[in-house]
Structure formats: structure tokens, C-alpha cells
Amino acid sequence: MNPIIIFLLLFGVFAFIIVTMSIRIIRPFERGLVERLGKFQRVLDPGLNLIVPFFDTVVKVDMREVVLDVPPQLVITADNVSVEVDAVIYAQVTDPARSRYEISNYIMAATKLAQTNLRNVVGELDLDSCLSSRDRINGQLRDVLDEATDKWGVKVNRVELQRIDPPRDITDAMSRQMKAERDKRATILDAEAVRQSEITRAEGSKQSQILQAEGYAEAVKKKADAEKYRQLTVAEGEAKAINSVFGAIHESKPDEKLITLKYLEMLPKLAEGNANKIFLPYEASGIISSLAAMVEGIRQNGTGGKAETVLVAEPSAPAAPPAKA
């Protein structure tokens, strides 16, 4: 084979190797650290990058957020209760160079730091505060871890407590306490419901009695008005009848014979009843004296008893002795 062709082939292979070693592709969630002869040179951004072959080496650093699980551990609270606590840490690399050269393993370091600070934070609180102040504990742990990991080029975004488990006897006591509190509130609500029901029922009874009284008063008033109207109507009718009779009598100009006849017609009615005396006007004495026998017969037929006929004199005439029938 021709030596020139062999040389060209070797040169092409060598050039291909050189070009391949000079190109580095960095993915979007990564950063590249270039070390030249053991010394940090620069940071490579995502995309196509060129380096010096045989002299430069590239270390890739993942910039995505990582989840660190803090193992469960026993922590003693301020009121001497042992609780089992674990947490989750969300961290992210912000400076790839410092995360590479300032600490060998920032994940393990952040986990251990979270464990120690978790004991400190929870140990300052009592059990009730630990159970009700998760946000406060999360905030304090995040601040402490973020400050400690800043020099490592790592930022702690969030810290979340997963479990706070008190001992079994404490859990049972808390359950009984919660049940007693709920029973108390249920009893109070039942009593309040009964009280409100009684008040509503009393108000309804009161309103019903008021309405009944108002209805009865209105009915009595209506009845009284009706009775008044009836009496007025009757009185007006009687007055009209009397006026008509009076007018008719005066218009007819009756004589003594007609008056005598009317007296005779009224005598049976005057003799009715159990009274033993009959009072007549003084003007009728002349008529009565002539008809004594007739009045006695009428009384015997009407009542079967005896009665006295007393003549009543008018103030202007002299008094006359009573005539016995």
C-alpha cells in the first residue's frame, strides 16, 4: 500500500479523535466544570462546548432539585415526652463549583445537619406545640439549613415534617381527651338546641295566645257593634211605629166611644198574671164602675183568682178610693 495513503488515513483517524475529545455536550439541567491540569478553569453552560483535549477534563454537576429523606429519630420535647420525628428536605445546587470543591457529599451533610437541628428545634417545644406548630418547625429548620449550606453552593428550598409520633400511652390519653372534648361540645350543643326549642315553643305559644285574645276581642267588638246596630234598628223601627200610630190616632180624631172600646180590649191583657192588684188611669173609673161585673168574669176566666182594681188619679184630680171588683 502507498505510504502516503497510510499516512493520510492515520492523520484522519487522529484528527477525528482530537475533534471528538475537544467537543463536550452539556444537557439543560447540567453544568460542566472544566479542570485543566488539575486546576479549575471555568464552568460550561448547556449546549456544545469546546475544550483542549488531553489537558482539560469535564465534571458534570446536576442542577435539579433533589429530595433528601431525613431518617426517623427519637426526640425529647420540653415536657419530657419522647416522640419519633422524620422530615423531608428539598434542596438545589446553585453554585456547581462550590458544591464540587467545598464539600465532598452535600447530600449526606445536609441530611445529618437536618437531624441535629431537628433535635434542637423540637426539644425547645412541648408536645402540644410540636403537634400544632409544624409550620413554625419547618420554617426554623429551613432557615438554619439554608444558612449552613449556603457556603456549599446549595440552597434549601423547603423542609417538611412527615411524622411526629408520640408514645402509645400518650396517644391513647390524647384520644380520650379528644373524645371527652367532643362529647362535651355535643352535650353543650344538645342543651343549646333544647333551650332554643323551648324558647321557640314558648314564643309560639305566646304569639298564639296573643292572636287568640286579639281575635276574641275583635269578635266581641264585632258582636257588640252588631247588637248595637240591631238595637238601634229596632228602636228606630219602634219609634217609627209609635209615630205612625200617634199620627194615625190624631188624624182619625177618635171620640169617647172609640176610647172606651180600646179600654175594653185592653182589660183582658191587664188581668193576665198572678198580681192581685190592677192600676188603671183615673179617667177609666167611670167606665169601670159600669162594667165591674164584666171585668170580674174576665178575671175568673183568665186567672181563676181574685184581684183588686186600683184607680190611679192624675196629680191634677182629687184622689178616689179604690174600687174592689
Buried (B, 14 or more C-beta within 10 A) or exposed (E): EEEEEEEEEEEEEEEEEEEEEBEBEBEEEBBBBBBEEEEEBBBBEBEEBEBEEEEBBBBBBBBEEBEBEBEBBEBEBEEEBEBEBBBBBBBBBBBBBBBBBBBEEBEEBBBEBBBEBBBEBBEEBEBEBBBEBEEEBBBBBBEBBBEBBBEBBBBBEBBBBEEBBBEEEBEEEBEEEEEEEEEEEEEEEEEEEEEEEEEEEEEEEEEEEEEEEEEEEEEEEEEEEEEEEEEEEEEEEEEEEEEEEEEEEEEEEEEEEEBBEEBBEEBEEBBEEEEEEBEBEBBBBEBBEEBEEEBBEBBEEBBEEEBEBBBEEEEEEEEEEEBEB
